[in-house]
Amino acid sequence: MHDIRSIRENPEAFDAALARRGHPPIAEALITLDEERRALTTQVQVAQSRRNEASKLIGAAMAKGDNDAAEALKAEVAALKDEMPALETRADELAAQLKAALEVIPNLPASDVPVGGGEEDNVEVSRWGDARAFDFTPREHADIAPALGMDFETGTRLSGARFTFLRGDVARLHRALGQFMLDVQTLEHGYSECNPPVLVRDEAMYGTDKLPKFAEDSFQTTEGRWLIPTSEVSLTASVMGELLDESVLPMRLTALTLCFRSEAGAAGKDTRGFIRQHQFEKCELVSIVRPEDSEAEHQRMTRAAETILEKLNLPYRKLLLCTGDMGYGARKTYDLEVWLPGQGSYREISSCSNTGDFQARRMNTRYRVASEQKKTAFVHTLNGSGLAVGRTLVAVLENYQQADGSVLIPEALRPYVGSLTKLEPAA
């Protein structure tokens, strides 16, 4: 959410920043709407003040026996009483229009975010690891996995497309990946483990910029609650409406939860296999920090996600997303893409974003600035995947596959799976 006062102070800079995201100029229209709203608000206040003043004068006039003056004042009060509801209603309508306009405008990109129209303009920052040299033609996970217990047919029969039923050792490996991620993020990177609700109210979705713009991408229950698309929603909104002490910052939270997405905006993409599901698990990372710390925290968070891939010895690359490929609420985003030998390409496995104060304004989450008495400021919020469990399972299956259809268990995961060293295909 943007601050209309900042837009009034420097409309040219606001439009210039939005232009980097391909957004047309809008500052002038917003300012005009806000000026009309403010003028009406002033009218209401003036009318309210005059009505109060006239009401007091009625008693004074009657005490003096000046009935004509008293009647005139009564008429004025009645007229103001009749006039004010319409003014208040119109002021409320304009405030709602302004809010509706502001809440769908994307975040302003950081100055070092490259300008571009789509993923082809993202900038590769680095690569890690060497792609394995196979002495056979590697297969995609969707071809390997059914014999290992990844049951696409049952998932579809139970729930429809983009649902999967995991069985046996592949289900065990999926669970092990999630536990491994939580342990690394809590024990090595200082994130505090949480177990948040996966059903939330409108306020939580709105505060984390998922509503109203992305309602169609999420599932809503008949009672009006939303199934979280990511635990970013629950973790970030846990401080919604709060005034925090500076001493509690930075707050670093993590959770391993089910996530749910309708994938309305991804029709036809990755319909085969386990990459794009309606229901999946993810180890989420959320940081709540002072504004001056958010850039360093962004680097730290991204590094925490990279660590998982390196411990699993999965080759990956790091991308700085361009303005045209960056999420609506982000001011800067790094994507991590893991190498999938079966597909012969890198695929996204983590996205780490700095949203600045964009979400904090929507949530009204501030902190007390210790160095300046009585001063408060909006926090900055960050979120990232550390990692998406299903996509990591896909990466393990493809990178650790063997010629006979078995899949070796990465060394880092073996403490989590007992004596299991490989997944064996069913006879």
Buried (B, 14 or more C-beta within 10 A) or exposed (E): BBEBEEBBEEBEEBBEBBEBBEBEEBBEEBBEBBEBBBEBBEBBEEBBEEBEEBBEBBEEBBEEEEEEBBEBBBEBBEEBEEBBEEBBEBBBEBBEBBEEBBBEBBBBBBEEBBEBEEEEBBEEEEBBBEBBEBEEEBBBBBBBBBBBBBBBEEBBEEEEEBBBBBEBBBBBBBBBBBBBBBBBBBEEBEBEBBEBBBBBEBBBBBBBBBBEBBBEBBBBEEEEBBBBBBBBBBBBBBBBEBEBEBEEBBBBBBBBBEBBBBBEEEEEEBEEBBBBBBBBBBBBBBBBBBBEBBBEBBEBBBBBBBBBBBBBBBBBBBBBBBBBBBBBBBBBBBBBBBBBBBBEEBBBBBBBBBBBBBBBBBBEBBBBEEEEEEEEBBBBBBBBBBBBBBBBBBBBBBBBBBEEBBBBBBEBBBEBBEEBEEBBBEE
